[in-house]
Amino acid sequence: MFVDRVEVEVIAGRGGNGCMAFRREKHVPRGGPYGGDGGDGGSVVIRARSGVNSLVEFAHQRHWRAENGAPGLGANCHGRNGQDLILAVPPGTVIIDKASGIIIRDLVNDGDEIIAARGGRGGWGNTHFKSSTNQAPRETTDGGQGEVRRIILELKSIADVGLIGKPNAGKSTMLSRLSRARPEIADYPFTTKFPNLGMVSVDIERTFVMADIPGLIEGAAQGHGLGHDFLRHIMRAGILVHLVEPMPMDQTDPIENYLAIRKELEEYSEELAARPEIIVVTKSELPGSDEVQAKLKETTGRDDVLLVSAVTGSGLNILVSRVADLLASQKLLAK
């Protein structure tokens, strides 16, 4: 099960109450106050951890509570601090405050973290109130309440390259040929319900991460189809590889399909639409793919439209090389 958006409540621990006690020992006259402070409550910490790839754990448990601090004890013993609750999320998770809608933190890299709810302070014991004019205080304070916050966890896949295109354009097949990823592949629309990531090797030293993004339809910028689910994940991609199917199953025009997706990208985000793009005509083994390539060159005014086949392997090396060069020029290629 893949979950990429979930709402949860995080509850920090309450601070322990201060203790009221007096020192009472046989040979210690006027022992005075002896009550310790309470321990601080634990905080709820959200941390990005490599290897975690879904928010499914939070779909099954919506309330997360850190440990309370222990109350203070006699003999000036400080109460034990509550243990922090560490919640592991995938890198690329955005933390959003539910009440205000404000993004609290974007956990992009492994190890990034944020205190989502801070624990309450421990209360003061009566020793804390001792003074020259008040040598036997009976005052204490209660521990503070921990923060309670409703937050939204939203996962945006992190990839160097995003494969985009209409449903059945060949994105999953392309990813499976270029990497060790094994996405579900079938000949019906919307086979891909969530992003699949794979590591593509350029050579011994250079690699990049490629994401197979769920297929886009017209109206996605307004939430139609997989809509914002598609667009949210692709916002992380440094460059876009736009796959165009030469003979769509729904008999639509390949050129119009390309232009429709470009329109959706522009309506959703001008910054996203301005990302570097490599145009690829897939399934070059099918008749008519050469004509579609020529029409795309004419329509876009670009001479670098590629023609590849994930089935026969034709043109895949050229595509990987083109992606690597573009990533290197953008200083995004991992070494």
KOLDO-872853 format. One line per field, with one value per residue (C-alpha): residue number from 1; residue in one letter; y, z, x. Coordinates in nm, 2 decimals, decimal comma. Layout:
BEGIN
i c(NUM:...)
aa c(A:...)
y c(Y:...)
z c(Z:...)
x c(X:...)
END
This chain:
BEGIN
i c(1:2:3:4:5:6:7:8:9:10:11:12:13:14:15:16:17:18:19:20:21:22:23:24:25:26:27:28:29:30:31:32:33:34:35:36:37:38:39:40:41:42:43:44:45:46:47:48:49:50:51:52:53:54:55:56:57:58:59:60:61:62:63:64:65:66:67:68:69:70:71:72:73:74:75:76:77:78:79:80:81:82:83:84:85:86:87:88:89:90:91:92:93:94:95:96:97:98:99:100:101:102:103:104:105:106:107:108:109:110:111:112:113:114:115:116:117:118:119:120:121:122:123:124:125:126:127:128:129:130:131:132:133:134:135:136:137:138:139:140:141:142:143:144:145:146:147:148:149:150:151:152:153:154:155:156:157:158:159:160:161:162:163:164:165:166:167:168:169:170:171:172:173:174:175:176:177:178:179:180:181:182:183:184:185:186:187:188:189:190:191:192:193:194:195:196:197:198:199:200:201:202:203:204:205:206:207:208:209:210:211:212:213:214:215:216:217:218:219:220:221:222:223:224:225:226:227:228:229:230:231:232:233:234:235:236:237:238:239:240:241:242:243:244:245:246:247:248:249:250:251:252:253:254:255:256:257:258:259:260:261:262:263:264:265:266:267:268:269:270:271:272:273:274:275:276:277:278:279:280:281:282:283:284:285:286:287:288:289:290:291:292:293:294:295:296:297:298:299:300:301:302:303:304:305:306:307:308:309:310:311:312:313:314:315:316:317:318:319:320:321:322:323:324:325:326:327:328:329:330:331:332:333:334:335)
aa c(M:F:V:D:R:V:E:V:E:V:I:A:G:R:G:G:N:G:C:M:A:F:R:R:E:K:H:V:P:R:G:G:P:Y:G:G:D:G:G:D:G:G:S:V:V:I:R:A:R:S:G:V:N:S:L:V:E:F:A:H:Q:R:H:W:R:A:E:N:G:A:P:G:L:G:A:N:C:H:G:R:N:G:Q:D:L:I:L:A:V:P:P:G:T:V:I:I:D:K:A:S:G:I:I:I:R:D:L:V:N:D:G:D:E:I:I:A:A:R:G:G:R:G:G:W:G:N:T:H:F:K:S:S:T:N:Q:A:P:R:E:T:T:D:G:G:Q:G:E:V:R:R:I:I:L:E:L:K:S:I:A:D:V:G:L:I:G:K:P:N:A:G:K:S:T:M:L:S:R:L:S:R:A:R:P:E:I:A:D:Y:P:F:T:T:K:F:P:N:L:G:M:V:S:V:D:I:E:R:T:F:V:M:A:D:I:P:G:L:I:E:G:A:A:Q:G:H:G:L:G:H:D:F:L:R:H:I:M:R:A:G:I:L:V:H:L:V:E:P:M:P:M:D:Q:T:D:P:I:E:N:Y:L:A:I:R:K:E:L:E:E:Y:S:E:E:L:A:A:R:P:E:I:I:V:V:T:K:S:E:L:P:G:S:D:E:V:Q:A:K:L:K:E:T:T:G:R:D:D:V:L:L:V:S:A:V:T:G:S:G:L:N:I:L:V:S:R:V:A:D:L:L:A:S:Q:K:L:L:A:K)
y c(0,00:0,34:0,65:0,99:1,23:1,18:1,40:1,31:1,46:1,48:1,52:1,61:1,49:1,68:1,80:1,63:1,82:1,97:1,79:1,94:1,77:1,87:1,73:1,52:1,36:1,29:1,51:1,78:2,05:2,28:2,06:2,29:2,22:1,91:1,87:1,82:1,96:1,75:1,62:1,78:1,61:1,44:1,61:1,47:1,48:1,40:1,29:1,20:0,85:0,69:0,36:0,47:0,52:0,56:0,72:0,40:0,37:0,70:0,59:0,32:0,53:0,90:1,00:1,00:1,08:1,14:1,03:1,25:1,37:1,21:1,42:1,54:1,34:1,41:1,45:1,71:1,43:1,56:1,37:1,17:1,35:1,20:1,03:1,20:1,03:1,00:0,95:0,84:0,96:0,94:1,21:1,45:1,48:1,82:1,91:2,13:2,29:2,18:2,50:2,76:2,57:2,70:2,47:2,41:2,23:2,05:1,74:1,69:1,51:1,20:1,31:1,64:1,67:1,91:1,92:1,90:1,93:2,04:1,88:2,07:2,20:2,02:2,19:2,34:2,17:2,36:2,38:2,62:2,87:2,88:3,23:3,41:3,53:3,21:2,92:2,67:2,72:2,51:2,63:2,40:2,44:2,19:2,06:2,24:2,09:1,96:2,10:1,94:2,00:1,86:1,83:1,71:1,49:1,52:1,31:1,45:1,20:1,31:1,22:1,38:1,29:1,26:1,05:1,22:1,15:1,03:0,69:0,40:0,62:0,36:0,52:0,21:-0,01:0,26:0,27:-0,11:-0,12:0,15:0,05:-0,24:-0,10:-0,34:-0,13:-0,28:-0,29:-0,35:-0,24:-0,04:0,33:0,43:0,11:0,33:0,46:0,60:0,70:0,43:0,53:0,36:0,42:0,45:0,39:0,61:0,46:0,32:0,66:0,84:0,76:0,94:0,87:0,84:0,85:0,70:0,94:0,84:0,93:1,28:1,37:1,70:1,89:1,76:2,11:2,14:1,80:1,58:1,22:1,17:1,54:1,70:1,36:1,36:1,72:1,71:1,43:1,58:1,91:1,74:1,63:1,84:1,76:1,61:1,34:1,37:1,04:1,06:0,74:0,73:0,52:0,59:0,33:0,59:0,70:1,05:1,26:1,23:1,59:1,71:1,48:1,64:2,00:1,91:1,79:2,10:2,31:2,13:2,19:2,56:2,60:2,42:2,60:2,82:2,72:2,35:2,42:2,59:2,29:2,14:1,89:1,60:1,49:1,12:0,94:0,59:0,25:0,32:-0,03:0,08:0,21:0,58:0,67:0,84:1,07:1,16:1,25:1,47:1,64:1,70:1,86:2,09:2,18:2,25:2,39:2,15:1,92:1,70:1,49:1,14:0,81:0,51:0,17:0,02:-0,32:-0,35:-0,12:0,11:0,46:0,39:0,46:0,79:0,89:0,80:1,00:1,30:1,29:1,27:1,56:1,77:1,68:1,76:2,10:2,16:2,03:1,76:1,44:1,23:1,11)
z c(0,00:-0,10:0,09:0,00:0,20:0,55:0,83:1,19:1,54:1,73:2,11:2,31:2,66:2,97:3,21:3,55:3,86:4,11:4,45:4,79:5,05:5,35:5,47:5,79:5,92:6,28:6,31:6,06:6,24:6,03:5,72:5,49:5,16:4,97:4,68:4,33:3,99:3,75:3,43:3,09:2,86:2,55:2,21:1,89:1,63:1,26:1,08:0,72:0,69:0,38:0,30:0,41:0,10:0,20:0,47:0,51:0,88:0,95:0,76:1,02:1,33:1,33:1,69:1,81:2,17:2,33:2,68:2,98:3,22:3,57:3,88:4,10:4,42:4,76:4,84:4,56:4,30:3,96:3,77:3,47:3,14:2,89:2,59:2,26:2,00:1,67:1,36:1,05:0,71:0,35:0,23:0,03:0,29:0,35:0,69:0,67:0,97:0,93:1,10:0,90:0,58:0,63:0,53:0,85:0,70:0,38:0,48:0,16:0,27:0,48:0,84:0,81:1,11:1,29:1,63:1,54:1,90:2,19:2,53:2,83:3,09:3,42:3,73:4,01:4,34:4,67:4,69:4,39:4,61:4,90:4,99:5,29:5,37:5,29:5,43:5,44:5,12:5,04:4,69:4,38:4,02:3,79:3,48:3,15:2,89:2,58:2,24:2,04:1,67:1,37:1,07:0,72:0,59:0,21:0,02:-0,30:-0,47:-0,51:-0,85:-1,09:-1,39:-1,41:-1,69:-1,80:-2,06:-2,12:-1,97:-2,16:-2,31:-2,20:-1,88:-1,67:-1,94:-2,00:-1,63:-1,61:-1,90:-1,77:-1,41:-1,17:-1,08:-1,14:-1,17:-1,26:-1,64:-1,82:-2,14:-1,97:-1,85:-1,51:-1,44:-1,24:-0,93:-0,76:-0,85:-0,90:-0,86:-1,01:-1,02:-1,37:-1,42:-1,68:-1,62:-1,33:-1,14:-1,25:-1,17:-1,16:-1,01:-1,25:-1,15:-1,34:-1,26:-1,29:-1,63:-1,68:-1,84:-1,94:-1,64:-1,41:-1,30:-1,17:-0,99:-1,26:-1,29:-1,07:-1,10:-0,82:-0,71:-1,04:-1,03:-0,67:-0,73:-1,05:-0,88:-0,74:-1,08:-1,20:-1,56:-1,75:-2,01:-2,20:-2,36:-2,66:-2,79:-3,17:-3,18:-2,86:-2,76:-2,75:-3,11:-3,01:-3,19:-3,05:-3,12:-2,94:-2,65:-2,61:-2,63:-2,38:-2,12:-2,17:-2,11:-1,79:-1,66:-1,74:-1,57:-1,26:-1,23:-1,46:-1,29:-1,35:-1,72:-1,75:-1,64:-1,90:-2,11:-2,34:-2,59:-2,67:-2,92:-2,77:-2,93:-3,24:-3,35:-3,44:-3,79:-3,81:-3,53:-3,77:-3,89:-3,53:-3,46:-3,76:-3,67:-3,31:-3,45:-3,67:-3,39:-3,12:-3,34:-3,18:-3,38:-3,07:-3,05:-2,98:-3,12:-2,88:-2,81:-2,47:-2,62:-2,87:-2,68:-2,98:-2,88:-2,51:-2,49:-2,66:-2,42:-2,11:-2,26:-2,33:-1,98:-1,82:-2,02:-1,93:-1,56:-1,57:-1,72:-1,44:-1,19:-1,07:-1,18:-0,89:-0,89)
x c(0,00:0,14:0,02:0,15:-0,07:-0,21:-0,34:-0,22:-0,23:0,09:0,08:0,39:0,44:0,33:0,59:0,61:0,48:0,73:0,76:0,70:0,92:1,13:1,46:1,40:1,71:1,81:2,11:2,01:1,81:1,60:1,65:1,45:1,28:1,39:1,15:1,29:1,17:0,96:1,10:1,03:0,78:0,90:0,87:0,74:1,02:0,97:1,28:1,35:1,50:1,64:1,47:1,13:0,93:0,56:0,35:0,14:0,23:0,05:-0,26:-0,32:-0,24:-0,35:-0,26:0,10:0,19:0,53:0,61:0,52:0,79:0,80:0,72:0,99:1,08:1,21:1,58:1,60:1,56:1,47:1,20:1,29:1,25:1,00:1,15:1,11:0,90:1,09:0,86:1,04:0,92:1,05:1,29:1,08:0,80:0,65:0,51:0,20:0,02:-0,35:-0,50:-0,31:-0,21:0,15:0,44:0,63:0,93:1,03:1,23:1,43:1,74:1,81:1,84:1,65:1,42:1,18:1,02:0,65:0,53:0,74:0,72:0,60:0,84:0,87:0,72:0,93:0,97:0,96:1,34:1,32:1,14:1,37:1,50:1,64:1,29:1,11:1,31:1,02:0,83:0,53:0,50:0,53:0,43:0,26:0,43:0,34:0,11:0,28:0,20:-0,08:-0,09:-0,27:-0,04:-0,05:0,23:0,26:0,52:0,67:0,89:1,25:1,39:1,64:1,43:1,05:0,89:0,57:0,31:-0,04:-0,15:0,00:0,27:0,53:0,66:0,67:0,82:1,09:1,17:1,19:1,44:1,67:1,68:1,61:1,27:0,98:0,67:0,33:0,29:-0,04:-0,22:-0,49:-0,50:-0,37:-0,18:0,06:-0,13:0,18:0,53:0,79:1,16:1,46:1,83:1,98:2,35:2,52:2,87:3,07:3,07:2,75:2,39:2,06:1,72:1,42:1,06:0,77:0,49:0,12:-0,03:-0,18:-0,51:-0,66:-0,79:-0,53:-0,44:-0,80:-0,77:-0,93:-0,81:-0,50:-0,47:-0,27:-0,14:0,05:0,16:0,27:0,52:0,67:0,75:1,06:1,21:1,50:1,43:1,13:1,13:0,81:0,70:0,47:0,29:0,27:-0,05:-0,26:-0,51:-0,79:-0,71:-0,62:-0,37:-0,02:0,07:-0,25:-0,17:0,17:0,03:-0,24:0,01:0,22:-0,09:-0,16:0,19:0,17:-0,16:-0,04:0,30:0,50:0,81:0,73:0,66:0,99:1,19:1,43:1,24:1,35:1,08:1,07:0,86:0,82:0,74:0,95:0,88:0,52:0,44:0,40:0,65:0,88:0,60:0,51:0,87:0,88:0,55:0,68:0,99:0,79:0,54:0,79:1,07:1,31:1,55:1,63:1,32:1,43:1,28:1,32:1,18:1,18:1,08:1,37:1,61:1,66:1,76:1,78:2,16:2,11:1,83:2,04:2,33:2,11:1,97:2,31:2,44:2,14:2,17:2,54:2,47:2,22:2,47:2,22:2,41:2,53:2,89)
END
